[in-house]
Amino acid sequence: MPRKKEPTLSNCIRDLRTKSAMTQQELADRVGVTRQTIVALEGGAYTPSLALALRIAKVFSKTTDDVFQLDE
Amino acid sequence: MNAMEKVAWTDLTVSVVAVAAATLLVPWLGSRATSAFALLALTAMLSVFFMRPRGNRIVIDERDQEIAKKATSVGVGTAWFTLSAAVATATVWASYSNTHEVSTVFLNWLIWVQFAICFGVKGLASVVMYRRQRHAS
């Protein structure tokens, strides 16, 4: 039986962060994670929790839909 | 490399070193070579050192917790599976070879090797998960 492919989550955190002239460490400190997690998020290798996604969107004054997109 | 990745490498390295040291000490110490597994205590001590607070900076976050949870599950599962398989094999062997007994020296080794397997596999699983996330981009 074929397995349903898991949808992936893409984001524009890197673009928003560079536009805000913010370093990865600064963003990490503001949302309460390590810098390595920001690296993983920007590379699309980690799907954040809802709470973290909301915190990231809040830092950039955007909605989660503006920051994260579901690739089905 | 963040704190939990250092903990993962420590778990893996200390486990491998403990098994190697115990094996190498057998010709001199015999069954007392299992004392080399005391090295496993280093995993706990070094973990405390790596996870010490550093001002207001976050040391462990949700990604680290998620990886640690998965890796612990893999490590404990593997250790239980190998323990069950080893006990079953030893029991079957003892009953078919008409000795009808299992050596306590063997059981002592088995228990300590399971601890090493648990920490080693947990460390390896964590290292693999961290590396996958780093190279995904």
N, CA and C atoms of all chains as a GROMACS GRO file, in nm:
protein
  627
    1MET      N    1   0.085  -0.119   0.000
    1MET     CA    2   0.000   0.000   0.000
    1MET      C    3   0.089   0.126   0.000
    2PRO      N    4   0.067   0.217  -0.097
    2PRO     CA    5   0.153   0.336  -0.099
    2PRO      C    6   0.128   0.425   0.021
    3ARG      N    7   0.237   0.481   0.077
    3ARG     CA    8   0.223   0.568   0.194
    3ARG      C    9   0.202   0.712   0.150
    4LYS      N   10   0.120   0.781   0.226
    4LYS     CA   11   0.094   0.921   0.195
    4LYS      C   12   0.220   1.003   0.225
    5LYS      N   13   0.261   1.084   0.128
    5LYS     CA   14   0.382   1.164   0.146
    5LYS      C   15   0.356   1.278   0.244
    6GLU      N   16   0.446   1.293   0.340
    6GLU     CA   17   0.432   1.400   0.438
    6GLU      C   18   0.454   1.537   0.371
    7PRO      N   19   0.362   1.631   0.391
    7PRO     CA   20   0.384   1.764   0.333
    7PRO      C   21   0.501   1.833   0.404
    8THR      N   22   0.576   1.911   0.330
    8THR     CA   23   0.689   1.982   0.392
    8THR      C   24   0.653   2.130   0.411
    9LEU      N   25   0.725   2.192   0.501
    9LEU     CA   26   0.698   2.331   0.535
    9LEU      C   27   0.816   2.416   0.488
   10SER      N   28   0.788   2.510   0.399
   10SER     CA   29   0.896   2.600   0.360
   10SER      C   30   0.874   2.735   0.430
   11ASN      N   31   0.978   2.815   0.434
   11ASN     CA   32   0.963   2.943   0.503
   11ASN      C   33   1.053   3.049   0.441
   12CYS      N   34   1.028   3.173   0.477
   12CYS     CA   35   1.110   3.282   0.425
   12CYS      C   36   1.179   3.354   0.540
   13ILE      N   37   1.219   3.277   0.640
   13ILE     CA   38   1.283   3.337   0.759
   13ILE      C   39   1.413   3.408   0.721
   14ARG      N   40   1.493   3.343   0.634
   14ARG     CA   41   1.622   3.403   0.598
   14ARG      C   42   1.602   3.541   0.532
   15ASP      N   43   1.505   3.549   0.440
   15ASP     CA   44   1.479   3.677   0.371
   15ASP      C   45   1.434   3.784   0.471
   16LEU      N   46   1.340   3.745   0.556
   16LEU     CA   47   1.287   3.841   0.654
   16LEU      C   48   1.396   3.886   0.751
   17ARG      N   49   1.481   3.792   0.790
   17ARG     CA   50   1.588   3.824   0.886
   17ARG      C   51   1.691   3.918   0.823
   18THR      N   52   1.730   3.890   0.699
   18THR     CA   53   1.831   3.976   0.636
   18THR      C   54   1.774   4.116   0.608
   19LYS      N   55   1.643   4.121   0.573
   19LYS     CA   56   1.579   4.251   0.552
   19LYS      C   57   1.576   4.332   0.682
   20SER      N   58   1.562   4.260   0.794
   20SER     CA   59   1.559   4.327   0.925
   20SER      C   60   1.699   4.351   0.980
   21ALA      N   61   1.800   4.316   0.904
   21ALA     CA   62   1.941   4.331   0.946
   21ALA      C   63   1.966   4.264   1.083
   22MET      N   64   1.916   4.144   1.094
   22MET     CA   65   1.925   4.071   1.221
   22MET      C   66   2.015   3.950   1.202
   23THR      N   67   2.098   3.920   1.300
   23THR     CA   68   2.182   3.800   1.289
   23THR      C   69   2.101   3.678   1.334
   24GLN      N   70   2.153   3.560   1.300
   24GLN     CA   71   2.084   3.437   1.344
   24GLN      C   72   2.079   3.429   1.496
   25GLN      N   73   2.187   3.472   1.561
   25GLN     CA   74   2.192   3.466   1.707
   25GLN      C   75   2.090   3.562   1.769
   26GLU      N   76   2.076   3.681   1.709
   26GLU     CA   77   1.978   3.777   1.761
   26GLU      C   78   1.836   3.722   1.750
   27LEU      N   79   1.806   3.664   1.635
   27LEU     CA   80   1.672   3.605   1.616
   27LEU      C   81   1.652   3.489   1.715
   28ALA      N   82   1.756   3.406   1.730
   28ALA     CA   83   1.748   3.292   1.823
   28ALA      C   84   1.720   3.340   1.964
   29ASP      N   85   1.789   3.445   2.007
   29ASP     CA   86   1.768   3.498   2.142
   29ASP      C   87   1.626   3.554   2.159
   30ARG      N   88   1.575   3.615   2.055
   30ARG     CA   89   1.442   3.676   2.065
   30ARG      C   90   1.330   3.573   2.068
   31VAL      N   91   1.349   3.460   1.999
   31VAL     CA   92   1.242   3.359   1.998
   31VAL      C   93   1.268   3.244   2.097
   32GLY      N   94   1.384   3.247   2.164
   32GLY     CA   95   1.411   3.149   2.269
   32GLY      C   96   1.456   3.013   2.221
   33VAL      N   97   1.541   3.011   2.118
   33VAL     CA   98   1.600   2.885   2.071
   33VAL      C   99   1.751   2.905   2.053
   34THR      N  100   1.820   2.798   2.015
   34THR     CA  101   1.963   2.809   1.988
   34THR      C  102   1.985   2.856   1.844
   35ARG      N  103   2.103   2.909   1.816
   35ARG     CA  104   2.134   2.957   1.681
   35ARG      C  105   2.127   2.840   1.580
   36GLN      N  106   2.165   2.720   1.626
   36GLN     CA  107   2.162   2.604   1.536
   36GLN      C  108   2.020   2.570   1.490
   37THR      N  109   1.923   2.599   1.574
   37THR     CA  110   1.783   2.574   1.535
   37THR      C  111   1.740   2.672   1.427
   38ILE      N  112   1.787   2.796   1.436
   38ILE     CA  113   1.758   2.894   1.330
   38ILE      C  114   1.822   2.849   1.198
   39VAL      N  115   1.945   2.796   1.207
   39VAL     CA  116   2.013   2.744   1.087
   39VAL      C  117   1.929   2.632   1.025
   40ALA      N  118   1.882   2.539   1.110
   40ALA     CA  119   1.802   2.426   1.062
   40ALA      C  120   1.669   2.474   1.002
   41LEU      N  121   1.609   2.575   1.065
   41LEU     CA  122   1.482   2.630   1.014
   41LEU      C  123   1.502   2.696   0.878
   42GLU      N  124   1.606   2.777   0.867
   42GLU     CA  125   1.631   2.848   0.741
   42GLU      C  126   1.664   2.751   0.628
   43GLY      N  127   1.726   2.639   0.664
   43GLY     CA  128   1.759   2.538   0.564
   43GLY      C  129   1.641   2.446   0.531
   44GLY      N  130   1.529   2.466   0.600
   44GLY     CA  131   1.411   2.384   0.576
   44GLY      C  132   1.424   2.243   0.632
   45ALA      N  133   1.519   2.223   0.723
   45ALA     CA  134   1.545   2.090   0.776
   45ALA      C  135   1.467   2.062   0.904
   46TYR      N  136   1.404   2.163   0.960
   46TYR     CA  137   1.332   2.144   1.085
   46TYR      C  138   1.196   2.211   1.078
   47THR      N  139   1.094   2.136   1.118
   47THR     CA  140   0.959   2.192   1.124
   47THR      C  141   0.933   2.239   1.267
   48PRO      N  142   0.912   2.370   1.287
   48PRO     CA  143   0.898   2.421   1.424
   48PRO      C  144   0.763   2.386   1.486
   49SER      N  145   0.758   2.398   1.617
   49SER     CA  146   0.629   2.381   1.686
   49SER      C  147   0.543   2.503   1.653
   50LEU      N  148   0.414   2.492   1.682
   50LEU     CA  149   0.323   2.604   1.654
   50LEU      C  150   0.364   2.726   1.735
   51ALA      N  151   0.403   2.704   1.862
   51ALA     CA  152   0.442   2.816   1.948
   51ALA      C  153   0.563   2.889   1.891
   52LEU      N  154   0.662   2.813   1.843
   52LEU     CA  155   0.782   2.876   1.787
   52LEU      C  156   0.749   2.950   1.657
   53ALA      N  157   0.664   2.888   1.574
   53ALA     CA  158   0.624   2.953   1.448
   53ALA      C  159   0.554   3.086   1.477
   54LEU      N  160   0.470   3.088   1.578
   54LEU     CA  161   0.399   3.211   1.615
   54LEU      C  162   0.497   3.316   1.669
   55ARG      N  163   0.595   3.272   1.748
   55ARG     CA  164   0.694   3.367   1.803
   55ARG      C  165   0.778   3.428   1.690
   56ILE      N  166   0.816   3.345   1.593
   56ILE     CA  167   0.896   3.395   1.480
   56ILE      C  168   0.816   3.497   1.400
   57ALA      N  169   0.690   3.463   1.372
   57ALA     CA  170   0.604   3.554   1.295
   57ALA      C  171   0.588   3.687   1.369
   58LYS      N  172   0.576   3.679   1.502
   58LYS     CA  173   0.557   3.800   1.583
   58LYS      C  174   0.681   3.891   1.577
   59VAL      N  175   0.799   3.830   1.576
   59VAL     CA  176   0.924   3.909   1.571
   59VAL      C  177   0.926   3.994   1.444
   60PHE      N  178   0.878   3.939   1.331
   60PHE     CA  179   0.880   4.011   1.204
   60PHE      C  180   0.749   4.087   1.178
   61SER      N  181   0.660   4.087   1.277
   61SER     CA  182   0.528   4.153   1.264
   61SER      C  183   0.452   4.101   1.142
   62LYS      N  184   0.455   3.971   1.125
   62LYS     CA  185   0.384   3.906   1.014
   62LYS      C  186   0.290   3.800   1.070
   63THR      N  187   0.206   3.743   0.983
   63THR     CA  188   0.125   3.628   1.025
   63THR      C  189   0.206   3.502   0.994
   64THR      N  190   0.167   3.391   1.054
   64THR     CA  191   0.239   3.265   1.027
   64THR      C  192   0.227   3.227   0.879
   65ASP      N  193   0.113   3.260   0.817
   65ASP     CA  194   0.095   3.231   0.674
   65ASP      C  195   0.195   3.307   0.587
   66ASP      N  196   0.233   3.426   0.633
   66ASP     CA  197   0.331   3.506   0.557
   66ASP      C  198   0.471   3.443   0.567
   67VAL      N  199   0.499   3.381   0.680
   67VAL     CA  200   0.634   3.328   0.705
   67VAL      C  201   0.647   3.182   0.659
   68PHE      N  202   0.544   3.103   0.684
   68PHE     CA  203   0.551   2.959   0.654
   68PHE      C  204   0.450   2.920   0.546
   69GLN      N  205   0.495   2.834   0.454
   69GLN     CA  206   0.407   2.786   0.348
   69GLN      C  207   0.411   2.633   0.346
   70LEU      N  208   0.294   2.574   0.327
   70LEU     CA  209   0.286   2.428   0.321
   70LEU      C  210   0.304   2.382   0.177
   71ASP      N  211   0.407   2.301   0.152
   71ASP     CA  212   0.431   2.249   0.016
   71ASP      C  213   0.371   2.110   0.005
   72GLU      N  214   0.256   2.098  -0.060
   72GLU     CA  215   0.192   1.966  -0.071
   72GLU      C  216   0.217   1.904  -0.207
   73MET      N  217   2.856   2.369   1.708
   73MET     CA  218   2.797   2.253   1.775
   73MET      C  219   2.733   2.299   1.906
   74ASN      N  220   2.606   2.269   1.925
   74ASN     CA  221   2.540   2.314   2.049
   74ASN      C  222   2.560   2.212   2.162
   75ALA      N  223   2.510   2.248   2.281
   75ALA     CA  224   2.536   2.167   2.402
   75ALA      C  225   2.490   2.022   2.387
   76MET      N  226   2.370   2.003   2.333
   76MET     CA  227   2.317   1.867   2.326
   76MET      C  228   2.389   1.781   2.221
   77GLU      N  229   2.445   1.846   2.121
   77GLU     CA  230   2.523   1.771   2.022
   77GLU      C  231   2.654   1.725   2.086
   78LYS      N  232   2.711   1.808   2.173
   78LYS     CA  233   2.831   1.768   2.247
   78LYS      C  234   2.798   1.651   2.340
   79VAL      N  235   2.680   1.656   2.403
   79VAL     CA  236   2.637   1.547   2.491
   79VAL      C  237   2.625   1.417   2.408
   80ALA      N  238   2.569   1.429   2.288
   80ALA     CA  239   2.553   1.311   2.200
   80ALA      C  240   2.689   1.250   2.165
   81TRP      N  241   2.783   1.334   2.127
   81TRP     CA  242   2.918   1.285   2.095
   81TRP      C  243   2.984   1.222   2.218
   82THR      N  244   2.959   1.281   2.335
   82THR     CA  245   3.015   1.227   2.460
   82THR      C  246   2.958   1.088   2.488
   83ASP      N  247   2.826   1.073   2.475
   83ASP     CA  248   2.761   0.943   2.498
   83ASP      C  249   2.822   0.837   2.407
   84LEU      N  250   2.836   0.873   2.278
   84LEU     CA  251   2.888   0.778   2.179
   84LEU      C  252   3.034   0.742   2.209
   85THR      N  253   3.116   0.843   2.231
   85THR     CA  254   3.259   0.820   2.252
   85THR      C  255   3.287   0.743   2.381
   86VAL      N  256   3.224   0.786   2.490
   86VAL     CA  257   3.249   0.721   2.619
   86VAL      C  258   3.204   0.574   2.615
   87SER      N  259   3.092   0.546   2.550
   87SER     CA  260   3.042   0.408   2.541
   87SER      C  261   3.141   0.320   2.465
   88VAL      N  262   3.188   0.371   2.352
   88VAL     CA  263   3.283   0.292   2.271
   88VAL      C  264   3.413   0.270   2.349
   89VAL      N  265   3.461   0.376   2.415
   89VAL     CA  266   3.586   0.366   2.493
   89VAL      C  267   3.567   0.268   2.610
   90ALA      N  268   3.452   0.272   2.676
   90ALA     CA  269   3.427   0.182   2.790
   90ALA      C  270   3.427   0.036   2.746
   91VAL      N  271   3.361   0.007   2.634
   91VAL     CA  272   3.357  -0.131   2.583
   91VAL      C  273   3.498  -0.176   2.542
   92ALA      N  274   3.570  -0.086   2.474
   92ALA     CA  275   3.706  -0.119   2.429
   92ALA      C  276   3.798  -0.142   2.549
   93ALA      N  277   3.788  -0.055   2.651
   93ALA     CA  278   3.874  -0.068   2.770
   93ALA      C  279   3.844  -0.197   2.845
   94ALA      N  280   3.716  -0.227   2.860
   94ALA     CA  281   3.678  -0.350   2.931
   94ALA      C  282   3.730  -0.473   2.857
   95THR      N  283   3.717  -0.472   2.725
   95THR     CA  284   3.764  -0.586   2.644
   95THR      C  285   3.916  -0.601   2.655
   96LEU      N  286   3.987  -0.488   2.648
   96LEU     CA  287   4.134  -0.493   2.653
   96LEU      C  288   4.187  -0.534   2.790
   97LEU      N  289   4.109  -0.507   2.895
   97LEU     CA  290   4.154  -0.539   3.032
   97LEU      C  291   4.127  -0.684   3.073
   98VAL      N  292   4.049  -0.756   2.992
   98VAL     CA  293   4.014  -0.895   3.028
   98VAL      C  294   4.136  -0.984   3.053
   99PRO      N  295   4.242  -0.980   2.969
   99PRO     CA  296   4.358  -1.067   2.993
   99PRO      C  297   4.425  -1.044   3.130
  100TRP      N  298   4.416  -0.922   3.181
  100TRP     CA  299   4.481  -0.891   3.309
  100TRP      C  300   4.385  -0.904   3.428
  101LEU      N  301   4.262  -0.857   3.410
  101LEU     CA  302   4.170  -0.851   3.524
  101LEU      C  303   4.062  -0.959   3.522
  102GLY      N  304   4.048  -1.029   3.413
  102GLY     CA  305   3.942  -1.131   3.403
  102GLY      C  306   3.805  -1.067   3.411
  103SER      N  307   3.717  -1.128   3.491
  103SER     CA  308   3.579  -1.076   3.499
  103SER      C  309   3.573  -0.939   3.566
  104ARG      N  310   3.679  -0.902   3.640
  104ARG     CA  311   3.681  -0.769   3.705
  104ARG      C  312   3.702  -0.656   3.604
  105ALA      N  313   3.729  -0.694   3.479
  105ALA     CA  314   3.747  -0.592   3.374
  105ALA      C  315   3.620  -0.509   3.353
  106THR      N  316   3.507  -0.561   3.403
  106THR     CA  317   3.381  -0.484   3.388
  106THR      C  318   3.388  -0.352   3.466
  107SER      N  319   3.486  -0.340   3.554
  107SER     CA  320   3.502  -0.213   3.628
  107SER      C  321   3.530  -0.097   3.532
  108ALA      N  322   3.578  -0.129   3.412
  108ALA     CA  323   3.602  -0.024   3.311
  108ALA      C  324   3.472   0.046   3.271
  109PHE      N  325   3.360  -0.022   3.293
  109PHE     CA  326   3.231   0.041   3.259
  109PHE      C  327   3.198   0.157   3.353
  110ALA      N  328   3.277   0.173   3.460
  110ALA     CA  329   3.259   0.290   3.547
  110ALA      C  330   3.282   0.419   3.468
  111LEU      N  331   3.355   0.406   3.356
  111LEU     CA  332   3.375   0.522   3.268
  111LEU      C  333   3.243   0.583   3.220
  112LEU      N  334   3.138   0.498   3.218
  112LEU     CA  335   3.007   0.548   3.172
  112LEU      C  336   2.955   0.662   3.260
  113ALA      N  337   3.007   0.668   3.383
  113ALA     CA  338   2.966   0.779   3.473
  113ALA      C  339   3.008   0.914   3.415
  114LEU      N  340   3.110   0.911   3.328
  114LEU     CA  341   3.155   1.035   3.263
  114LEU      C  342   3.045   1.097   3.178
  115THR      N  343   2.956   1.015   3.123
  115THR     CA  344   2.849   1.069   3.038
  115THR      C  345   2.762   1.164   3.120
  116ALA      N  346   2.730   1.121   3.243
  116ALA     CA  347   2.646   1.206   3.329
  116ALA      C  348   2.720   1.333   3.370
  117MET      N  349   2.848   1.316   3.410
  117MET     CA  350   2.925   1.433   3.457
  117MET      C  351   2.946   1.536   3.346
  118LEU      N  352   2.984   1.487   3.227
  118LEU     CA  353   3.009   1.579   3.116
  118LEU      C  354   2.880   1.644   3.065
  119SER      N  355   2.768   1.569   3.074
  119SER     CA  356   2.639   1.626   3.033
  119SER      C  357   2.605   1.747   3.120
  120VAL      N  358   2.626   1.733   3.249
  120VAL     CA  359   2.600   1.845   3.342
  120VAL      C  360   2.689   1.964   3.305
  121PHE      N  361   2.815   1.935   3.271
  121PHE     CA  362   2.909   2.042   3.234
  121PHE      C  363   2.863   2.113   3.106
  122PHE      N  364   2.826   2.035   3.004
  122PHE     CA  365   2.786   2.096   2.875
  122PHE      C  366   2.655   2.173   2.886
  123MET      N  367   2.565   2.128   2.976
  123MET     CA  368   2.433   2.191   2.984
  123MET      C  369   2.426   2.300   3.091
  124ARG      N  370   2.543   2.345   3.138
  124ARG     CA  371   2.544   2.449   3.242
  124ARG      C  372   2.485   2.579   3.185
  125PRO      N  373   2.417   2.658   3.267
  125PRO     CA  374   2.359   2.784   3.218
  125PRO      C  375   2.466   2.882   3.171
  126ARG      N  376   2.439   2.954   3.063
  126ARG     CA  377   2.532   3.055   3.010
  126ARG      C  378   2.459   3.189   2.996
  127GLY      N  379   2.446   3.258   3.106
  127GLY     CA  380   2.377   3.387   3.105
  127GLY      C  381   2.232   3.370   3.064
  128ASN      N  382   2.186   3.459   2.977
  128ASN     CA  383   2.047   3.451   2.930
  128ASN      C  384   2.033   3.366   2.804
  129ARG      N  385   2.145   3.314   2.753
  129ARG     CA  386   2.142   3.238   2.627
  129ARG      C  387   2.077   3.100   2.646
  130ILE      N  388   1.996   3.062   2.546
  130ILE     CA  389   1.927   2.933   2.551
  130ILE      C  390   2.029   2.821   2.526
  131VAL      N  391   2.029   2.720   2.612
  131VAL     CA  392   2.122   2.608   2.598
  131VAL      C  393   2.052   2.489   2.532
  132ILE      N  394   1.928   2.463   2.573
  132ILE     CA  395   1.851   2.352   2.516
  132ILE      C  396   1.716   2.406   2.470
  133ASP      N  397   1.678   2.376   2.346
  133ASP     CA  398   1.548   2.424   2.298
  133ASP      C  399   1.461   2.307   2.254
  134GLU      N  400   1.348   2.338   2.190
  134GLU     CA  401   1.251   2.233   2.154
  134GLU      C  402   1.307   2.131   2.056
  135ARG      N  403   1.396   2.176   1.965
  135ARG     CA  404   1.457   2.083   1.867
  135ARG      C  405   1.547   1.983   1.939
  136ASP      N  406   1.626   2.032   2.035
  136ASP     CA  407   1.714   1.944   2.112
  136ASP      C  408   1.632   1.841   2.192
  137GLN      N  409   1.523   1.889   2.251
  137GLN     CA  410   1.438   1.799   2.331
  137GLN      C  411   1.376   1.691   2.243
  138GLU      N  412   1.335   1.732   2.122
  138GLU     CA  413   1.273   1.637   2.029
  138GLU      C  414   1.374   1.530   1.987
  139ILE      N  415   1.496   1.574   1.954
  139ILE     CA  416   1.601   1.480   1.913
  139ILE      C  417   1.638   1.387   2.029
  140ALA      N  418   1.651   1.445   2.150
  140ALA     CA  419   1.687   1.364   2.268
  140ALA      C  420   1.581   1.258   2.296
  141LYS      N  421   1.454   1.297   2.278
  141LYS     CA  422   1.344   1.203   2.304
  141LYS      C  423   1.348   1.086   2.205
  142LYS      N  424   1.367   1.118   2.077
  142LYS     CA  425   1.373   1.012   1.975
  142LYS      C  426   1.495   0.923   1.996
  143ALA      N  427   1.610   0.985   2.024
  143ALA     CA  428   1.734   0.909   2.041
  143ALA      C  429   1.727   0.819   2.164
  144THR      N  430   1.668   0.868   2.273
  144THR     CA  431   1.653   0.787   2.394
  144THR      C  432   1.565   0.666   2.366
  145SER      N  433   1.460   0.690   2.290
  145SER     CA  434   1.369   0.581   2.254
  145SER      C  435   1.443   0.473   2.173
  146VAL      N  436   1.525   0.517   2.077
  146VAL     CA  437   1.602   0.424   1.994
  146VAL      C  438   1.705   0.349   2.080
  147GLY      N  439   1.776   0.422   2.167
  147GLY     CA  440   1.879   0.362   2.252
  147GLY      C  441   1.823   0.260   2.349
  148VAL      N  442   1.718   0.298   2.420
  148VAL     CA  443   1.656   0.209   2.518
  148VAL      C  444   1.594   0.088   2.448
  149GLY      N  445   1.529   0.112   2.335
  149GLY     CA  446   1.468   0.002   2.258
  149GLY      C  447   1.572  -0.099   2.212
  150THR      N  448   1.683  -0.049   2.160
  150THR     CA  449   1.790  -0.138   2.113
  150THR      C  450   1.849  -0.218   2.229
  151ALA      N  451   1.870  -0.151   2.342
  151ALA     CA  452   1.927  -0.219   2.459
  151ALA      C  453   1.833  -0.328   2.510
  152TRP      N  454   1.705  -0.299   2.517
  152TRP     CA  455   1.609  -0.400   2.563
  152TRP      C  456   1.603  -0.517   2.466
  153PHE      N  457   1.605  -0.487   2.336
  153PHE     CA  458   1.598  -0.593   2.235
  153PHE      C  459   1.719  -0.685   2.245
  154THR      N  460   1.839  -0.626   2.253
  154THR     CA  461   1.960  -0.708   2.259
  154THR      C  462   1.968  -0.784   2.392
  155LEU      N  463   1.920  -0.720   2.501
  155LEU     CA  464   1.919  -0.790   2.630
  155LEU      C  465   1.828  -0.913   2.624
  156SER      N  466   1.708  -0.894   2.569
  156SER     CA  467   1.613  -1.006   2.557
  156SER      C  468   1.670  -1.115   2.470
  157ALA      N  469   1.729  -1.076   2.356
  157ALA     CA  470   1.784  -1.174   2.262
  157ALA      C  471   1.901  -1.250   2.327
  158ALA      N  472   1.987  -1.178   2.401
  158ALA     CA  473   2.103  -1.242   2.464
  158ALA      C  474   2.059  -1.336   2.576
  159VAL      N  475   1.961  -1.294   2.656
  159VAL     CA  476   1.911  -1.381   2.764
  159VAL      C  477   1.844  -1.505   2.706
  160ALA      N  478   1.765  -1.487   2.601
  160ALA     CA  479   1.699  -1.601   2.537
  160ALA      C  480   1.802  -1.698   2.480
  161THR      N  481   1.904  -1.644   2.414
  161THR     CA  482   2.008  -1.729   2.355
  161THR      C  483   2.084  -1.805   2.465
  162ALA      N  484   2.119  -1.735   2.572
  162ALA     CA  485   2.192  -1.799   2.682
  162ALA      C  486   2.109  -1.909   2.748
  163THR      N  487   1.981  -1.882   2.764
  163THR     CA  488   1.892  -1.980   2.827
  163THR      C  489   1.877  -2.105   2.740
  164VAL      N  490   1.856  -2.082   2.611
  164VAL     CA  491   1.841  -2.195   2.517
  164VAL      C  492   1.972  -2.274   2.513
  165TRP      N  493   2.084  -2.202   2.505
  165TRP     CA  494   2.216  -2.267   2.501
  165TRP      C  495   2.238  -2.353   2.626
  166ALA      N  496   2.203  -2.298   2.743
  166ALA     CA  497   2.224  -2.371   2.869
  166ALA      C  498   2.136  -2.496   2.876
  167SER      N  499   2.014  -2.484   2.826
  167SER     CA  500   1.926  -2.600   2.835
  167SER      C  501   1.963  -2.710   2.735
  168TYR      N  502   2.013  -2.670   2.617
  168TYR     CA  503   2.050  -2.771   2.517
  168TYR      C  504   2.188  -2.832   2.544
  169SER      N  505   2.274  -2.758   2.616
  169SER     CA  506   2.407  -2.812   2.642
  169SER      C  507   2.412  -2.890   2.775
  170ASN      N  508   2.295  -2.910   2.834
  170ASN     CA  509   2.280  -2.990   2.957
  170ASN      C  510   2.355  -2.932   3.078
  171THR      N  511   2.397  -2.807   3.072
  171THR     CA  512   2.458  -2.746   3.190
  171THR      C  513   2.348  -2.693   3.283
  172HIS      N  514   2.237  -2.650   3.221
  172HIS     CA  515   2.121  -2.598   3.294
  172HIS      C  516   2.155  -2.484   3.388
  173GLU      N  517   2.258  -2.409   3.355
  173GLU     CA  518   2.290  -2.291   3.436
  173GLU      C  519   2.357  -2.185   3.347
  174VAL      N  520   2.335  -2.060   3.384
  174VAL     CA  521   2.396  -1.949   3.311
  174VAL      C  522   2.495  -1.881   3.407
  175SER      N  523   2.614  -1.858   3.359
  175SER     CA  524   2.720  -1.800   3.442
  175SER      C  525   2.684  -1.659   3.488
  176THR      N  526   2.709  -1.632   3.616
  176THR     CA  527   2.683  -1.496   3.668
  176THR      C  528   2.785  -1.397   3.609
  177VAL      N  529   2.903  -1.448   3.570
  177VAL     CA  530   3.002  -1.363   3.504
  177VAL      C  531   2.945  -1.314   3.371
  178PHE      N  532   2.881  -1.407   3.298
  178PHE     CA  533   2.818  -1.370   3.170
  178PHE      C  534   2.708  -1.266   3.193
  179LEU      N  535   2.626  -1.288   3.296
  179LEU     CA  536   2.517  -1.194   3.324
  179LEU      C  537   2.570  -1.056   3.363
  180ASN      N  538   2.680  -1.055   3.439
  180ASN     CA  539   2.743  -0.929   3.478
  180ASN      C  540   2.788  -0.850   3.354
  181TRP      N  541   2.856  -0.922   3.264
  181TRP     CA  542   2.900  -0.858   3.138
  181TRP      C  543   2.779  -0.809   3.058
  182LEU      N  544   2.676  -0.894   3.054
  182LEU     CA  545   2.557  -0.862   2.975
  182LEU      C  546   2.493  -0.731   3.023
  183ILE      N  547   2.480  -0.717   3.153
  183ILE     CA  548   2.416  -0.597   3.210
  183ILE      C  549   2.496  -0.471   3.173
  184TRP      N  550   2.627  -0.478   3.191
  184TRP     CA  551   2.710  -0.359   3.164
  184TRP      C  552   2.715  -0.326   3.014
  185VAL      N  553   2.722  -0.431   2.933
  185VAL     CA  554   2.724  -0.406   2.787
  185VAL      C  555   2.592  -0.342   2.743
  186GLN      N  556   2.480  -0.380   2.808
  186GLN     CA  557   2.351  -0.319   2.773
  186GLN      C  558   2.351  -0.169   2.801
  187PHE      N  559   2.411  -0.131   2.915
  187PHE     CA  560   2.420   0.012   2.946
  187PHE      C  561   2.501   0.084   2.838
  188ALA      N  562   2.613   0.022   2.800
  188ALA     CA  563   2.698   0.083   2.697
  188ALA      C  564   2.624   0.091   2.564
  189ILE      N  565   2.548  -0.013   2.530
  189ILE     CA  566   2.470  -0.012   2.405
  189ILE      C  567   2.366   0.100   2.410
  190CYS      N  568   2.298   0.110   2.524
  190CYS     CA  569   2.194   0.212   2.540
  190CYS      C  570   2.251   0.353   2.515
  191PHE      N  571   2.360   0.386   2.585
  191PHE     CA  572   2.421   0.519   2.570
  191PHE      C  573   2.482   0.537   2.431
  192GLY      N  574   2.548   0.432   2.382
  192GLY     CA  575   2.614   0.440   2.252
  192GLY      C  576   2.514   0.461   2.138
  193VAL      N  577   2.407   0.383   2.138
  193VAL     CA  578   2.306   0.396   2.031
  193VAL      C  579   2.233   0.530   2.043
  194LYS      N  580   2.205   0.570   2.167
  194LYS     CA  581   2.140   0.702   2.188
  194LYS      C  582   2.229   0.813   2.131
  195GLY      N  583   2.357   0.806   2.161
  195GLY     CA  584   2.451   0.907   2.111
  195GLY      C  585   2.460   0.905   1.959
  196LEU      N  586   2.470   0.784   1.903
  196LEU     CA  587   2.480   0.771   1.757
  196LEU      C  588   2.355   0.825   1.688
  197ALA      N  589   2.237   0.788   1.742
  197ALA     CA  590   2.111   0.834   1.683
  197ALA      C  591   2.102   0.988   1.688
  198SER      N  592   2.144   1.047   1.799
  198SER     CA  593   2.141   1.194   1.812
  198SER      C  594   2.236   1.258   1.711
  199VAL      N  595   2.357   1.204   1.702
  199VAL     CA  596   2.457   1.260   1.609
  199VAL      C  597   2.404   1.255   1.466
  200VAL      N  598   2.345   1.142   1.428
  200VAL     CA  599   2.291   1.127   1.292
  200VAL      C  600   2.179   1.229   1.268
  201MET      N  601   2.089   1.245   1.365
  201MET     CA  602   1.977   1.340   1.348
  201MET      C  603   2.027   1.484   1.336
  202TYR      N  604   2.126   1.520   1.419
  202TYR     CA  605   2.183   1.656   1.410
  202TYR      C  606   2.251   1.678   1.275
  203ARG      N  607   2.324   1.578   1.228
  203ARG     CA  608   2.396   1.592   1.101
  203ARG      C  609   2.299   1.602   0.983
  204ARG      N  610   2.192   1.524   0.987
  204ARG     CA  611   2.090   1.530   0.880
  204ARG      C  612   2.030   1.669   0.871
  205GLN      N  613   2.000   1.727   0.987
  205GLN     CA  614   1.938   1.861   0.986
  205GLN      C  615   2.037   1.967   0.939
  206ARG      N  616   2.166   1.944   0.968
  206ARG     CA  617   2.266   2.043   0.927
  206ARG      C  618   2.290   2.039   0.776
  207HIS      N  619   2.286   1.917   0.718
  207HIS     CA  620   2.318   1.903   0.576
  207HIS      C  621   2.195   1.910   0.487
  208ALA      N  622   2.077   1.924   0.546
  208ALA     CA  623   1.956   1.925   0.464
  208ALA      C  624   1.949   2.046   0.373
  209SER      N  625   2.005   2.159   0.420
  209SER     CA  626   1.998   2.280   0.338
  209SER      C  627   2.099   2.270   0.224
   0.00000   0.00000   0.00000
